[in-house]
Amino acid sequence: MNSKAMLPVLALLFALGACSTMYYEGLEKIGIPKRDVMVYRVEQARDTQEETKEQFKSALEQFTAATHFTGGDLEAIYTKLNDEYEASVSKAEEVRDRIEDIEDVSQALFAEWEQEISQYSNANLKRSSQNKLNTTKTHYQQLIASMKKAESKIQPILTVFRDQVLFLKHNLNARAIASLKNELDTIQSDVSALIASMEDSINEANAFIDTMENK
């Protein structure tokens, strides 16, 4: 069963929770091996990163627009910025959860693979399987490192967003707008770095998916 065909089944099962040995065994019984679960979760993480990238672009646009405020309803500006901040926090949590999901299934997959390698009696087949496992682990480590690097760039941006949104909430005046302007260059630089890092991670995810699906 390819990853796209099993989407409805996985979506239902994942909604039920639990990442355990019994959970993965249950998936195996209905024809969904750990390898497919891993590919599916990497696809989910990649898609979430795409969505997160767009969310932070949107937040930056609202932040930039707020610095150009020259008069009108400043509370409406605050509401827009706060909505963008909360949406960004939600996406940050989703990115973190997706990475944890991948790490969980990878541990189960690699442990199973190691155990099965020990069962080979044919030395050539055993060596071939071990080489494939080593290669897969290397690609996986590159993927996770890339995802965590991108994820680590999120919180500093959220911290600045939160501070500025709170300051705007309590100071609906020119002083608050001046504060936003003072942080604009930093925010722009940090969001650009985040987007670039996420694009690298998305590319790593696509490469890893290709590797897994072609094995």
N, C-alpha and C positions, 0 to 999 in steps of 0.2 A: 504494500500500500504506500503510494507516494505521499509526500507531506501535504499537498493540496487536497488530495482525495480524503485524507483523514481529518481535515480541519473541523468538520461538524462534530465528529466523535470526540476529538481532543478538547474542543471548546466545552463540551458538556462535562467531560470527565474532570478537566482542570477546574471547572466551576465548583466541583464537589470538594476540592481542597486536597489535603494530605499528600506529602511527598515522602513515601516510605517504600520499603522493600515490597510489601504487599500491594501497594499501589502500582508499582511498575510490573509486578508479576501479573496483576489483573489486566494491565494493558497488553502484556505478552499473550495472554490467553485469548484475546480478541484480535490478535494479529498485528499488534503495534509494538515493534521492538524498541528498545531504548535508543537505538541509533536514530530512528524516525522521530522519537520524542525530542531528542537533542536538536535535530535539524529544525523541527517545528519551533522550538523555543528560541533558537538563534534567529529564525525568521521573525518571530514576535519581537525580540529585542531590537533587531535591525529596524523594523517598522516603527517601534516606539521611539527610537532615536531620530528617525526621520520626522516624526510628529513633534518631538521635543525641540528639534532644530527650528522648525517652523514656529513653534510657540515662543521661543526666545527671540526670534526675529520680530514677531508681533509685539512682544513686550518692549523691545528696544524701540520700535516705531512709536509706540504710545509714550514712552519715556521721552523720546526726542521731541515729539509733538508738544508735550507738556512744557518743555523748556522754551517754546515759542509763544507761550501764552501771553497775550497782551491785554486781556480784559474779557469779562463775561463770567460764566458760572464756573468758578474754580472748584467747587465741590463735585461737579460733574467730571472734571479732570481727575480728581482724587478717585472717584468711583471707577473710572476706566483703568487707572493704574493699579488699583487694588484688585480688580478682576483679573488683570494680566498677571499680577504677582501670584494670586491664588492658583490660577491655571498653571503657572510655571512650577509652583510647589508640587502640584498634583502630578505633573509630568516627571519631575525629579524623583518622586517616590516610585513611579511606575518603572523608570529606568533602573533604579536600584533593585526592585523586585524581579525584573526580567533577568538581571545578572545573577541574582541568587538562584533563580529557577534553573539557569544553565549550569551553574556550579553543582547544584543538587543532582541533576541527571547525569552529569559528566562523571561524578564520583561512582555512581551506580554502574554506568556503562564501562568505565575503565576497570573497575573491580571485577566485573563479570568477564571481560575480555582477558584479563590476566589469569583468572581461574580456568578459563577454557583453554588457554595456551598450554597450561600445565598438563592438560589431558592428551595432548598430541603424542603419538608414538613415532610418527614420521618426522625426522629431524629437519628435513627441508621445509615441510609445511609449517612446522613449529617456528622455524627461523623467519619464514615469510610473514607469518601472522604477527610475530613480535616486531618485525620491522615496520609493518603497517600501523601497529599500535603506537610505536615510538614516533612515527611521522605524524599520526593523528594527534598525539599528545602535544607535540611541538606546535602544530597549527592551532590547537586549542589554547595553549598558553599565550600565544601571540594574540589571539582573539580576545581572551579575557583581560590581558594587560591593556589592550587598546580600549576596550569598553570601560575599564576602571579608570584609565587615564582621562577619558572624556567625561565620565561621571564625576571625577574629582574637581572638574572645572565649574560644575554647576553651583555648588554651595556658596562660594565667594560672591557670585553674581546675585544669588538670592538674598544674601546678607545685606548687600548694598540696596537692592530693591526694597527689602523690608524696612530698612532704616529710613529711606527716602519717602516711602509710602506713609509710614507712621508720622514722620515729620510734617508731611503735607496735610495729613489728617488733623493735626493739632495746630497747624499754622497756615490757614488758608489765606495766604497773603504773598506779597512780593518777596519776602524773605525765604519762603519755601521754594519759590521758583528759582531764586538765586542758588539755593542749595542743590537743586536738580541740575542746574547748569554747571556747577562746579564738579559734579560727578559724571557728567555726560561722556567726556573723553575716556574715562576709566571703564565705564559701562560698555561703550562701543568697542574698545579694545578687548575687553574680557569676553564679550559675546562673539566677536569675530574669532577669537582663539577657541572658544567652545565649539562653534560651528565647524571650524577646520578640523578639530580633534574628532568630532562626531562623524564627519565625512570619512576620515581615515578609518574609524571604527566600523562604519557601514561597509566600506570596501573590504575590510578584514572579514566581516560577517559573510559577505557574498562569496569571497574566496573560500572560506571554510565550508559553506554550504555546498559549493561546487565540488570540493574535495570529498565531502561525505557522500554526496549523491553519485559520484563517479567511482566509488570504491566497490 
